Amino acid sequence: MAYTTPISAPKMTSAATPKVLSEPSLETRLQAALEHARRLTEMRGTADIEVAIAWETVEELQVALHRRRQATPTAFEAYCATNPDAPECRVYED
């Protein structure tokens, strides 16, 4: 007869909170998708439907990253938005 002790679950106190995993950044997801598409192309060639889907995913992530970068104003644009009368922000039309 083997001697065993009952295993109890750890007690959660109000101070203990579960860790929430953060979503990977768009750049990280793009790098992972690119690596996956390259490896899949090496393994299966270019005629496979899964390879086409993998490269389509890479393209969609690149477009999303490009749009995000365009939507973020530069420091100069933010300055001109708050200081439209500054000499640097004046627009001269011909």
N, C-alpha and C positions, 0 to 999 in steps of 0.2 A: 504494500500500500504506500503510495507516494503522498507526501505531505505537501499540500498546497495552501497558500493563503489567498483569501479573496482580494482581488484588485479593485480598488474603488476609483472612480473618476475624480480628477482633480476638482477641488471646489473653486467656483468662481466668486470672487468678491466684487463688490461694487466698484472698487478701484481698478480691477482688471478689465480691460476692454480688448476685444479681439482686434488683431491687426487687419487693416484694410489694404489690400494690394492695389497699388496705383496702376492705372492703365499705361502701357508703354507709349512713348512719344511717337509722333508721326514719323520722325526721322528713323527711330529704332525699328518701327514696323516696316518702313521702306527698305532698310538694309536687310532685314530678315527675309522679306519677300524677294528681294533681288538675289540673295544667296540661294534661296529655295529654287527660284526659276533657273538659275545657272546650273545647279546640281541636277535638276530634273531634265534639263536640256542635254547634259552630258550623258545621263543614264538612258534616256528614251529617244533622243533625237528631236528634230523639229516638227515631225509630222504627227506627233501625239496631241490629242485634244487637251490633256491635262497640262501640257507644256504651254499651249496657247492660253489657257486660263490663267496660269501662273504669271505669264508675261503681261496679260491684261490687268491683273491685280497690281503689278509693278507700275504700269502706266497710270492707273487710277490713283495710286498713292502719290506718284510724282505730280499729277495735276492738283491733287488736294494740297500738297505741300507748297506748290507754286502759288496757289490761290491764297493760302494762309499768309505767305510772306508778302504778297501784294496788299493784303488787307491791313497789315500792320503799318501805321504811319512811321516815317523816319523821324529822327529827333528834330530835324529842321522843319518838317511839316507840322509837328506838334508845337514847335516854337512859334511858327507863323500863325497857327490857329489861335494861340493865346495872345499873340502880339501882332495883329494884322497891320498896324501902323508903323512897324519897325522898318527902317530903311532896307534891310536885307530882304524883306518880304514884299516889297513893292513890285508890281507887275507893270511894265511899260509896254504899251501897245503902239505899233507903228501907224 
